[in-house]
Amino acid sequence: MTLHCEAWRGSAPILYQFFHEGALIGEMEATSSGGRSFSVSLTAEHSGRYHCTADNGLGAQPSKAELLSVTVPVSRPVLTLSPPGARALEGDVMTLHCEAQRGSAQVQYIFYREDVPLTSHWARSGAGASFHLTLLEEHSANYSCTADNGFGPQRSEAVSLWVIVPVSRPVLTLGAPGARAVPGDVLQLRCEAPRGSPPILYRFYRGDVALGSSPAPSGGGASLNLSVTEEHSGNYSCEADNGLGAQRSEAVTLSVTGVPPRERAPADRRGAVPAAPAARHHSVYSVSGTNVVILFVFLSPALPDRGLPELGDCVFLAIGSPGYSVIPGACKSL
């Protein structure tokens, strides 16, 4: 900006002085008519009242004051989170503050989650604006803000926020129908917390005895496989922990009973393995030096096309040998 001061009348030489808010900012002497000029590189601080004086030794004469308002475009704003840090708990109140270090007049601030505007605030220059957010899991995202005082918006750098969710109470499921199994079965214990930020560590228990643990780095559930014996009957539970406090499931009761898999019936010609026949009582006999168990069948349905026992049939299980033999109706009189 150029300030020009000129006296219409007066003998040379004339001393010209320039003032900003009453403070001398420059002076120069003119030995001829035409006045003098003074240049200023403007900043926001140059707003204010300006005047000049002319003096040829017969008394200084002041000019009329001129008011100058310097408008400064906003600088790139800075977005800050309070409390600071990229991680926060669900339920915390987070304050987002956006402020441009430079910029005159009223400034409009707009807050964004990803590219979606959340709210808008007006603030005087140098004050900035704030936005309060009660955090939910879905608030994990990148945040930014813009500042605009009429010369075009300026956008801040993005700030990442990760909302951490404590694990909810997990659910334990057993891979056995009716929570029943027979010795030798491989049983899968599945534990999963419906909510909770990863990584999650799952621990499995029978009573209060730890059976093992399994991590879930990306969330979801985890499993543990057991080859069961009758000693594995009991109450099972699991625990989920992501560092914000462990949560334990309800107990699930498992009953391990019945005939081990090696003594069950072999698969029929269609590939189906029939269930071991249910027995009311049994006796042990010796046939040609082989111990044989005679089982009286009372629940098995009649499926003659598959060679399965019917009600009243005798089923012979040779001890130490797989499979069984059926004598139709032989046990009806027992």
VOTI-874775 format. One record per residue (C-alpha): residue number from 1; residue in one letter; x, y, z. Coordinates in nm, 2 decimals, padded with zeros to 4 digits. Each point is the difference from the previous one (the first is absolute). Layout:
BEGIN
+-----+--------+--------+--------+--------+
! num ! residu !      x !      y !      z !
+-----+--------+--------+--------+--------+
! NUM !      a !      X !      Y !      Z !
...
+-----+--------+--------+--------+--------+
END
This chain:
BEGIN
+-----+--------+--------+--------+--------+
! num ! residu !      x !      y !      z !
+-----+--------+--------+--------+--------+
!   1 !      m !  00.00 !  00.00 !  00.00 !
!   2 !      t !  00.12 !  00.35 ! -00.08 !
!   3 !      l ! -00.07 !  00.31 !  00.22 !
!   4 !      h !  00.03 !  00.33 ! -00.18 !
!   5 !      c !  00.02 !  00.34 !  00.18 !
!   6 !      e !  00.00 !  00.33 ! -00.18 !
!   7 !      a ! -00.05 !  00.36 !  00.11 !
!   8 !      w ! -00.17 !  00.22 ! -00.26 !
!   9 !      r !  00.18 !  00.31 !  00.10 !
!  10 !      g !  00.33 !  00.08 !  00.18 !
!  11 !      s !  00.36 !  00.09 ! -00.08 !
!  12 !      a !  00.26 ! -00.28 ! -00.03 !
!  13 !      p !  00.16 ! -00.18 !  00.16 !
!  14 !      i ! -00.29 ! -00.18 !  00.17 !
!  15 !      l !  00.04 ! -00.29 !  00.24 !
!  16 !      y ! -00.27 ! -00.27 ! -00.03 !
!  17 !      q ! -00.07 ! -00.24 !  00.29 !
!  18 !      f ! -00.23 ! -00.31 !  00.00 !
!  19 !      f ! -00.18 ! -00.13 !  00.31 !
!  20 !      h ! -00.19 ! -00.32 !  00.09 !
!  21 !      e ! -00.22 !  00.03 !  00.31 !
!  22 !      g !  00.21 !  00.30 !  00.10 !
!  23 !      a !  00.33 ! -00.18 ! -00.03 !
!  24 !      l !  00.26 !  00.13 ! -00.25 !
!  25 !      i !  00.06 ! -00.26 ! -00.27 !
!  26 !      g !  00.20 !  00.20 ! -00.25 !
!  27 !      e !  00.11 !  00.35 ! -00.12 !
!  28 !      m !  00.16 !  00.16 ! -00.31 !
!  29 !      e !  00.08 !  00.35 ! -00.13 !
!  30 !      a ! -00.12 !  00.15 ! -00.33 !
!  31 !      t !  00.20 !  00.27 ! -00.16 !
!  32 !      s ! -00.26 !  00.06 ! -00.27 !
!  33 !      s ! -00.37 ! -00.03 ! -00.04 !
!  34 !      g ! -00.18 ! -00.33 ! -00.03 !
!  35 !      g !  00.00 ! -00.13 !  00.35 !
!  36 !      r !  00.15 ! -00.33 !  00.12 !
!  37 !      s ! -00.11 ! -00.37 !  00.01 !
!  38 !      f !  00.07 ! -00.28 !  00.25 !
!  39 !      s ! -00.06 ! -00.37 ! -00.07 !
!  40 !      v ! -00.11 ! -00.26 !  00.25 !
!  41 !      s ! -00.02 ! -00.38 ! -00.04 !
!  42 !      l ! -00.33 ! -00.07 !  00.17 !
!  43 !      t ! -00.07 ! -00.25 !  00.27 !
!  44 !      a ! -00.30 ! -00.03 !  00.23 !
!  45 !      e !  00.18 !  00.22 !  00.25 !
!  46 !      h !  00.00 !  00.29 ! -00.25 !
!  47 !      s ! -00.38 !  00.06 !  00.05 !
!  48 !      g ! -00.07 !  00.33 !  00.16 !
!  49 !      r !  00.01 !  00.38 ! -00.04 !
!  50 !      y !  00.27 !  00.17 ! -00.22 !
!  51 !      h !  00.08 !  00.37 ! -00.05 !
!  52 !      c !  00.30 !  00.22 ! -00.11 !
!  53 !      t !  00.14 !  00.34 !  00.08 !
!  54 !      a !  00.18 !  00.26 ! -00.22 !
!  55 !      d !  00.24 !  00.25 !  00.15 !
!  56 !      n !  00.22 !  00.26 ! -00.17 !
!  57 !      g !  00.12 !  00.15 !  00.32 !
!  58 !      l ! -00.30 !  00.22 !  00.05 !
!  59 !      g ! -00.20 ! -00.26 !  00.19 !
!  60 !      a ! -00.11 ! -00.35 ! -00.07 !
!  61 !      q ! -00.34 ! -00.05 ! -00.16 !
!  62 !      p ! -00.18 ! -00.34 !  00.05 !
!  63 !      s ! -00.21 ! -00.17 ! -00.26 !
!  64 !      k ! -00.34 ! -00.16 !  00.06 !
!  65 !      a !  00.03 ! -00.35 !  00.14 !
!  66 !      e ! -00.09 ! -00.30 ! -00.22 !
!  67 !      l ! -00.13 ! -00.33 !  00.13 !
!  68 !      l !  00.15 ! -00.31 ! -00.15 !
!  69 !      s ! -00.14 ! -00.35 !  00.06 !
!  70 !      v !  00.23 ! -00.28 ! -00.11 !
!  71 !      t ! -00.18 ! -00.33 ! -00.08 !
!  72 !      v !  00.21 ! -00.31 !  00.03 !
!  73 !      p ! -00.10 ! -00.34 ! -00.15 !
!  74 !      v ! -00.01 ! -00.28 !  00.25 !
!  75 !      s !  00.30 ! -00.22 !  00.03 !
!  76 !      r ! -00.02 ! -00.38 !  00.01 !
!  77 !      p ! -00.18 ! -00.09 !  00.32 !
!  78 !      v !  00.12 ! -00.25 !  00.26 !
!  79 !      l ! -00.24 ! -00.27 !  00.15 !
!  80 !      t !  00.08 ! -00.13 !  00.35 !
!  81 !      l ! -00.17 ! -00.26 !  00.21 !
!  82 !      s ! -00.06 !  00.03 !  00.37 !
!  83 !      p !  00.08 ! -00.22 !  00.19 !
!  84 !      p !  00.30 ! -00.04 ! -00.23 !
!  85 !      g !  00.08 ! -00.33 ! -00.17 !
!  86 !      a ! -00.13 ! -00.22 ! -00.28 !
!  87 !      r ! -00.17 ! -00.25 !  00.23 !
!  88 !      a ! -00.31 !  00.07 !  00.22 !
!  89 !      l ! -00.25 ! -00.21 !  00.19 !
!  90 !      e ! -00.36 ! -00.03 ! -00.11 !
!  91 !      g ! -00.21 !  00.24 !  00.21 !
!  92 !      d !  00.28 !  00.26 !  00.04 !
!  93 !      v ! -00.08 !  00.36 ! -00.10 !
!  94 !      m !  00.25 !  00.11 ! -00.26 !
!  95 !      t !  00.06 !  00.37 ! -00.08 !
!  96 !      l !  00.11 !  00.09 ! -00.36 !
!  97 !      h !  00.15 !  00.35 ! -00.03 !
!  98 !      c !  00.07 !  00.17 ! -00.33 !
!  99 !      e !  00.20 !  00.32 ! -00.03 !
! 100 !      a !  00.17 !  00.20 ! -00.27 !
! 101 !      q !  00.31 !  00.19 !  00.12 !
! 102 !      r ! -00.06 !  00.28 ! -00.25 !
! 103 !      g ! -00.31 !  00.15 ! -00.15 !
! 104 !      s ! -00.20 !  00.32 !  00.06 !
! 105 !      a ! -00.37 !  00.07 !  00.05 !
! 106 !      q ! -00.25 ! -00.28 !  00.09 !
! 107 !      v !  00.11 ! -00.35 ! -00.09 !
! 108 !      q ! -00.23 ! -00.29 ! -00.07 !
! 109 !      y !  00.12 ! -00.34 !  00.13 !
! 110 !      i ! -00.15 ! -00.33 ! -00.13 !
! 111 !      f !  00.09 ! -00.34 !  00.16 !
! 112 !      y !  00.00 ! -00.32 ! -00.21 !
! 113 !      r !  00.01 ! -00.38 !  00.07 !
! 114 !      e !  00.16 ! -00.14 ! -00.31 !
! 115 !      d ! -00.17 !  00.23 ! -00.26 !
! 116 !      v ! -00.33 !  00.04 !  00.18 !
! 117 !      p ! -00.06 !  00.34 !  00.16 !
! 118 !      l ! -00.10 ! -00.03 !  00.37 !
! 119 !      t ! -00.05 !  00.36 !  00.12 !
! 120 !      s !  00.08 !  00.37 ! -00.08 !
! 121 !      h !  00.11 !  00.28 !  00.23 !
! 122 !      w !  00.08 !  00.37 ! -00.05 !
! 123 !      a !  00.28 !  00.16 !  00.21 !
! 124 !      r !  00.20 !  00.32 !  00.01 !
! 125 !      s !  00.35 !  00.00 ! -00.14 !
! 126 !      g !  00.25 ! -00.18 !  00.22 !
! 127 !      a ! -00.26 ! -00.17 !  00.22 !
! 128 !      g ! -00.06 ! -00.33 ! -00.18 !
! 129 !      a ! -00.31 ! -00.22 !  00.06 !
! 130 !      s ! -00.07 ! -00.33 !  00.19 !
! 131 !      f ! -00.23 ! -00.29 ! -00.04 !
! 132 !      h ! -00.09 ! -00.26 !  00.26 !
! 133 !      l ! -00.07 ! -00.37 ! -00.08 !
! 134 !      t ! -00.11 ! -00.28 !  00.23 !
! 135 !      l !  00.18 ! -00.30 ! -00.15 !
! 136 !      l ! -00.16 ! -00.31 ! -00.14 !
! 137 !      e !  00.17 ! -00.29 ! -00.18 !
! 138 !      e ! -00.10 !  00.13 ! -00.34 !
! 139 !      h !  00.18 !  00.33 !  00.07 !
! 140 !      s !  00.33 ! -00.16 ! -00.09 !
! 141 !      a !  00.11 !  00.19 ! -00.31 !
! 142 !      n !  00.22 !  00.28 ! -00.14 !
! 143 !      y ! -00.10 !  00.36 !  00.11 !
! 144 !      s !  00.08 !  00.33 ! -00.16 !
! 145 !      c ! -00.12 !  00.36 !  00.00 !
! 146 !      t ! -00.01 !  00.30 ! -00.24 !
! 147 !      a !  00.03 !  00.38 !  00.07 !
! 148 !      d ! -00.14 !  00.27 ! -00.23 !
! 149 !      n ! -00.03 !  00.38 !  00.03 !
! 150 !      g ! -00.12 !  00.06 ! -00.35 !
! 151 !      f !  00.33 ! -00.05 ! -00.19 !
! 152 !      g ! -00.04 ! -00.38 ! -00.05 !
! 153 !      p !  00.00 ! -00.28 !  00.26 !
! 154 !      q !  00.32 ! -00.15 !  00.13 !
! 155 !      r ! -00.01 ! -00.36 !  00.12 !
! 156 !      s !  00.19 ! -00.15 !  00.29 !
! 157 !      e !  00.20 ! -00.32 !  00.00 !
! 158 !      a ! -00.21 ! -00.31 !  00.09 !
! 159 !      v !  00.02 ! -00.14 !  00.35 !
! 160 !      s ! -00.08 ! -00.37 !  00.06 !
! 161 !      l ! -00.21 ! -00.10 !  00.30 !
! 162 !      w ! -00.05 ! -00.36 !  00.11 !
! 163 !      v ! -00.28 ! -00.07 !  00.24 !
! 164 !      i !  00.08 ! -00.30 !  00.22 !
! 165 !      v ! -00.30 ! -00.21 !  00.12 !
! 166 !      p !  00.04 ! -00.23 !  00.30 !
! 167 !      v ! -00.11 ! -00.36 ! -00.06 !
! 168 !      s ! -00.35 ! -00.10 !  00.08 !
! 169 !      r ! -00.09 ! -00.32 !  00.18 !
! 170 !      p !  00.10 ! -00.29 ! -00.23 !
! 171 !      v ! -00.21 ! -00.30 ! -00.10 !
! 172 !      l !  00.14 ! -00.35 !  00.03 !
! 173 !      t ! -00.14 ! -00.27 ! -00.23 !
! 174 !      l !  00.10 ! -00.37 ! -00.01 !
! 175 !      g !  00.01 ! -00.19 ! -00.32 !
! 176 !      a ! -00.20 ! -00.29 !  00.14 !
! 177 !      p ! -00.38 ! -00.04 ! -00.04 !
! 178 !      g ! -00.17 !  00.05 !  00.34 !
! 179 !      a !  00.34 !  00.06 !  00.16 !
! 180 !      r !  00.06 ! -00.38 !  00.00 !
! 181 !      a !  00.29 ! -00.19 ! -00.13 !
! 182 !      v !  00.16 ! -00.35 !  00.02 !
! 183 !      p !  00.36 ! -00.08 !  00.08 !
! 184 !      g !  00.24 !  00.06 ! -00.29 !
! 185 !      d ! -00.21 !  00.27 ! -00.16 !
! 186 !      v !  00.18 !  00.31 ! -00.11 !
! 187 !      l ! -00.20 !  00.28 !  00.15 !
! 188 !      q !  00.03 !  00.36 ! -00.12 !
! 189 !      l ! -00.05 !  00.28 !  00.26 !
! 190 !      r ! -00.09 !  00.33 ! -00.17 !
! 191 !      c !  00.02 !  00.33 !  00.19 !
! 192 !      e ! -00.11 !  00.33 ! -00.15 !
! 193 !      a ! -00.07 !  00.35 !  00.14 !
! 194 !      p ! -00.27 !  00.18 ! -00.20 !
! 195 !      r !  00.18 !  00.34 !  00.05 !
! 196 !      g !  00.36 !  00.11 !  00.07 !
! 197 !      s !  00.29 !  00.15 ! -00.18 !
! 198 !      p !  00.28 ! -00.24 ! -00.12 !
! 199 !      p !  00.23 ! -00.16 !  00.08 !
! 200 !      i ! -00.19 ! -00.22 !  00.24 !
! 201 !      l !  00.15 ! -00.29 !  00.21 !
! 202 !      y ! -00.24 ! -00.28 !  00.08 !
! 203 !      r !  00.06 ! -00.25 !  00.29 !
! 204 !      f ! -00.18 ! -00.32 !  00.05 !
! 205 !      y ! -00.08 ! -00.17 !  00.34 !
! 206 !      r ! -00.14 ! -00.32 !  00.15 !
! 207 !      g ! -00.12 !  00.12 !  00.34 !
! 208 !      d !  00.28 !  00.23 !  00.10 !
! 209 !      v !  00.27 ! -00.20 ! -00.18 !
! 210 !      a !  00.15 !  00.17 ! -00.30 !
! 211 !      l !  00.00 ! -00.22 ! -00.31 !
! 212 !      g !  00.17 !  00.24 ! -00.24 !
! 213 !      s ! -00.03 !  00.33 ! -00.18 !
! 214 !      s ! -00.04 !  00.11 ! -00.36 !
! 215 !      p !  00.05 !  00.36 ! -00.15 !
! 216 !      a ! -00.23 !  00.18 ! -00.24 !
! 217 !      p !  00.22 !  00.27 ! -00.15 !
! 218 !      s ! -00.27 !  00.13 ! -00.23 !
! 219 !      g ! -00.29 ! -00.04 !  00.24 !
! 220 !      g ! -00.28 ! -00.26 ! -00.02 !
! 221 !      g !  00.02 ! -00.33 !  00.19 !
! 222 !      a !  00.25 ! -00.28 !  00.07 !
! 223 !      s ! -00.02 ! -00.37 !  00.05 !
! 224 !      l !  00.17 ! -00.28 !  00.20 !
! 225 !      n ! -00.02 ! -00.37 ! -00.09 !
! 226 !      l !  00.00 ! -00.27 !  00.26 !
! 227 !      s !  00.02 ! -00.38 ! -00.04 !
! 228 !      v ! -00.24 ! -00.09 !  00.29 !
! 229 !      t ! -00.01 ! -00.28 !  00.25 !
! 230 !      e ! -00.25 ! -00.06 !  00.28 !
! 231 !      e !  00.22 !  00.22 !  00.22 !
! 232 !      h ! -00.09 !  00.29 ! -00.22 !
! 233 !      s ! -00.36 !  00.02 !  00.13 !
! 234 !      g ! -00.05 !  00.32 !  00.18 !
! 235 !      n ! -00.08 !  00.37 ! -00.02 !
! 236 !      y !  00.18 !  00.20 ! -00.27 !
! 237 !      s !  00.04 !  00.37 ! -00.05 !
! 238 !      c !  00.21 !  00.25 ! -00.19 !
! 239 !      e !  00.14 !  00.35 !  00.05 !
! 240 !      a !  00.06 !  00.28 ! -00.25 !
! 241 !      d !  00.25 !  00.28 !  00.07 !
! 242 !      n !  00.13 !  00.29 ! -00.22 !
! 243 !      g !  00.19 !  00.18 !  00.27 !
! 244 !      l ! -00.30 !  00.20 !  00.13 !
! 245 !      g ! -00.12 ! -00.26 !  00.24 !
! 246 !      a ! -00.08 ! -00.37 ! -00.04 !
! 247 !      q ! -00.36 ! -00.13 ! -00.04 !
! 248 !      r ! -00.10 ! -00.36 !  00.08 !
! 249 !      s ! -00.27 ! -00.20 ! -00.16 !
! 250 !      e ! -00.28 ! -00.20 !  00.16 !
! 251 !      a !  00.09 ! -00.36 !  00.08 !
! 252 !      v ! -00.10 ! -00.28 ! -00.23 !
! 253 !      t ! -00.03 ! -00.35 !  00.13 !
! 254 !      l !  00.15 ! -00.29 ! -00.20 !
! 255 !      s ! -00.08 ! -00.36 !  00.06 !
! 256 !      v !  00.24 ! -00.26 ! -00.14 !
! 257 !      t ! -00.17 ! -00.35 !  00.00 !
! 258 !      g ! -00.05 ! -00.30 ! -00.22 !
! 259 !      v !  00.19 ! -00.25 ! -00.21 !
! 260 !      p !  00.34 !  00.12 ! -00.14 !
! 261 !      p !  00.01 !  00.06 ! -00.38 !
! 262 !      r !  00.22 ! -00.32 ! -00.05 !
! 263 !      e ! -00.29 ! -00.22 !  00.12 !
! 264 !      r ! -00.27 !  00.17 ! -00.22 !
! 265 !      a ! -00.16 ! -00.16 ! -00.30 !
! 266 !      p !  00.19 !  00.03 ! -00.33 !
! 267 !      a ! -00.14 !  00.20 ! -00.29 !
! 268 !      d ! -00.26 ! -00.18 ! -00.21 !
! 269 !      r !  00.04 ! -00.03 ! -00.38 !
! 270 !      r ! -00.16 !  00.35 ! -00.05 !
! 271 !      g !  00.28 !  00.16 !  00.22 !
! 272 !      a ! -00.23 !  00.07 !  00.29 !
! 273 !      v !  00.12 ! -00.09 !  00.35 !
! 274 !      p ! -00.30 ! -00.12 !  00.21 !
! 275 !      a ! -00.03 !  00.11 !  00.36 !
! 276 !      a !  00.10 ! -00.26 !  00.26 !
! 277 !      p ! -00.31 ! -00.18 !  00.10 !
! 278 !      a ! -00.15 !  00.09 !  00.34 !
! 279 !      a ! -00.01 ! -00.29 !  00.24 !
! 280 !      r ! -00.22 ! -00.08 !  00.30 !
! 281 !      h !  00.25 ! -00.26 !  00.14 !
! 282 !      h !  00.30 ! -00.20 ! -00.12 !
! 283 !      s !  00.18 ! -00.32 !  00.09 !
! 284 !      v !  00.35 ! -00.13 ! -00.08 !
! 285 !      y !  00.04 ! -00.35 ! -00.15 !
! 286 !      s !  00.29 ! -00.20 ! -00.14 !
! 287 !      v ! -00.04 ! -00.14 ! -00.35 !
! 288 !      s !  00.30 ! -00.20 ! -00.12 !
! 289 !      g !  00.23 !  00.19 !  00.23 !
! 290 !      t ! -00.13 !  00.34 ! -00.11 !
! 291 !      n ! -00.17 !  00.22 !  00.25 !
! 292 !      v ! -00.33 !  00.13 ! -00.14 !
! 293 !      v ! -00.23 !  00.26 !  00.14 !
! 294 !      i ! -00.38 ! -00.06 ! -00.06 !
! 295 !      l ! -00.20 !  00.32 ! -00.01 !
! 296 !      f ! -00.38 !  00.00 !  00.02 !
! 297 !      v ! -00.12 !  00.27 ! -00.24 !
! 298 !      f ! -00.32 !  00.19 !  00.10 !
! 299 !      l !  00.02 !  00.34 ! -00.17 !
! 300 !      s !  00.15 ! -00.05 ! -00.34 !
! 301 !      p ! -00.24 !  00.06 ! -00.30 !
! 302 !      a ! -00.05 ! -00.28 ! -00.25 !
! 303 !      l !  00.22 !  00.07 ! -00.31 !
! 304 !      p !  00.04 ! -00.34 ! -00.16 !
! 305 !      d !  00.13 !  00.14 ! -00.32 !
! 306 !      r !  00.31 !  00.12 !  00.18 !
! 307 !      g !  00.04 ! -00.31 !  00.21 !
! 308 !      l ! -00.07 !  00.19 !  00.33 !
! 309 !      p ! -00.15 ! -00.18 !  00.30 !
! 310 !      e ! -00.37 !  00.01 !  00.08 !
! 311 !      l ! -00.17 !  00.00 !  00.34 !
! 312 !      g !  00.07 ! -00.34 !  00.16 !
! 313 !      d !  00.30 ! -00.09 ! -00.21 !
! 314 !      c !  00.32 ! -00.12 !  00.16 !
! 315 !      v !  00.31 !  00.19 ! -00.08 !
! 316 !      f !  00.33 ! -00.18 !  00.04 !
! 317 !      l !  00.31 !  00.23 !  00.06 !
! 318 !      a !  00.33 ! -00.20 !  00.01 !
! 319 !      i !  00.22 !  00.16 !  00.25 !
! 320 !      g !  00.30 !  00.15 ! -00.17 !
! 321 !      s ! -00.15 ! -00.02 ! -00.34 !
! 322 !      p ! -00.18 !  00.27 ! -00.20 !
! 323 !      g ! -00.36 ! -00.03 ! -00.12 !
! 324 !      y ! -00.29 ! -00.22 !  00.12 !
! 325 !      s ! -00.22 ! -00.29 ! -00.10 !
! 326 !      v ! -00.37 ! -00.02 !  00.01 !
! 327 !      i ! -00.22 ! -00.31 !  00.06 !
! 328 !      p ! -00.36 !  00.11 ! -00.07 !
! 329 !      g ! -00.25 ! -00.06 !  00.28 !
! 330 !      a !  00.25 ! -00.22 !  00.20 !
! 331 !      c ! -00.04 !  00.21 !  00.31 !
! 332 !      k ! -00.37 !  00.05 !  00.01 !
! 333 !      s ! -00.04 ! -00.27 !  00.26 !
! 334 !      l !  00.28 !  00.14 !  00.23 !
+-----+--------+--------+--------+--------+
END
